[in-house]
Amino acid sequence: MDNHKVRKLFQRKLRLAPIVLLTCLCLAGCQNNQQAVEDQQAFRQVGINKMNEGDYAGAVEAFQKALDKSQAVIGELELDICYYKATAQYNNKDAKGAIATCDALINYNKKDAKAYFIRGCVYLKEGDSENARKDYARALELSGNNYALYLSVYENLSGAGFEEEAEELIAKALELEGDSAEDYRERGHVYLIRKEYDNARKELDQAIKMGDTKALLYLAQVYDAQDDGKKAKSLYESYLEKNGSDTDTMVALGEMQMEAGKYKRALELFQQALEAGSPENEKSLRRNEIICYENLHDFAHAKEKMASYVKDYPEDEEAQRENTFLQTR
């Protein structure tokens, strides 16, 4: 597997999660607490489903309905719903609203690292790199030993073309102190990103000795990057045994099986990932599923799956041509 595929495995995609203006929680009336919570959770789930479908306007509406069921107080559930609502608002191209939301949150709590980070993300995506840098710096200052935040900021800056600044930042993450299994694992993750594989192995081995199963995934990626497919495969499988719902790992292992010509096992892994529910890489998973069926000479299933695929992804011209061919089999 090439370095691009390896990077795809550990790259954390930016997910904006700002909190909407606190005034949205100034709700009228009171009702039975238990019923209100159940209603909020139901509307919250509707909003999440809408987001997964790409219907961000519908998601915003659902999340607002959830907030309308609040008891005029700000609790963890209300804030969680607000995170989702603001995410949907931003994806619905309401950047100004997202920034205003973060402004209100910061006015409410000057030490809210998440609010600074979110606002930095919005600024960066809107091309305001100066304010993005300031907010990222403040978020990191407030966050303590938060490796995940360092990695998220690194990836956002790197993705926006600020490679030198991103590299300086990720180097600072190695200065964070800590001797927990998670600390060792995340330092190993950082070394992996920096392609310092010997150091990565040392940190990850220590994390694994301390019982951290997620470190198995990063260690597998280290061996992948060094073209040791046999060792990587063993570690991926070990990780899956302990973390069976990780779709990224299923996909990585499935691609390795496919490259080795083991299409039956690859098909099982791709279908297992698809059954996990609305994976982000559903399109490529379904395409790989069809390829496996074709190589297994199961043209009936390949034809059926392809017909469904081209209906959902009509822009895939290559698949359209292949569908025409399959209809003749």
Disulfide bonds with the S-S distance in Angstrom:
none
